[in-house]
Amino acid sequence: MCICICLCMCISYFIFLILLGLIDGMLNLIEPFHRYLSEEMLTPDIKYPFHHDIIPMWAVPVLITDTIKDAVGRPRPNFFFRCFPNGVTAFKENGDVLCSGDSKVIKEGYKSFPSGHSSWSFPCLGFPVLYLSGKIKAFDRRGHAAKLCIVLFPYLVAALVGVSRVDDYWHHWTDVFSGALLGIVVSTICYVLLFPFPHTINCWAPHAYFIMLEESATSSRDEEV
């Protein structure tokens, strides 16, 4: 019976992941919102040189982030040279930019906000932060600073991923900050669904464990009666 239940759960998880992958693939095919950009709006913060990123985007597919990217359509810091590879500007009759670059490169140039790398690295590395905090009881108020160094290390790695996006001129710092905030919120929600908060007494075990103990104690009392 337990094997059948586990098998059904695994199948449902795989189906859910496949659906998420299909939806995310569709979002990548959709043309993002193109903000109106006149000559006066081509400010220096979107005129950074364009080059390929250090950590490729295919490594961090994020469903929520891709949806927001398509809806917002914020130009990347390197948008100018995506739109005008030769540095010569051109504009439509209404004053909007008339890009001469590769259509795929231009399309990606409208997907700055929020940072997909940050919104994926922070939940992936943020969940271990919370998990380790609970397991080693980092917030037991005993002043063990070494515990904090251990549990916060994954956040440092995630922060370096975000910094690399700014260094590559693929994101504004606000994109990285927003992506990190989104990732932290998602990882925290996922964690508290499974475990108590790290600062509580019973933070070392999942909710299911304590529920099992309560059910066992209840059944034992019923048998005694």
Secondary structure, 3 states (H helix, E strand, C coil): CHHHHHHHHHHHHHHHHHHHHHHHHHHHHCCCCCCCCCHHHCCHHHCCCCCCCCCCHHHCCCHHHHHHHHHHCCCCCCHHHHHCCCCCCCECCCCCECCCCCHHHHHHHCCCCCCHHHHHHHHHHHHHHHHHHHHCCCCCCCCCHHHHHHHHHHHHHHHHHHHHHHHCCCCCHHHHHHHHHHHHHHHHHHHHHHCCCCCCCCCCCCHHHHHHHHHHHHHHHHHHC
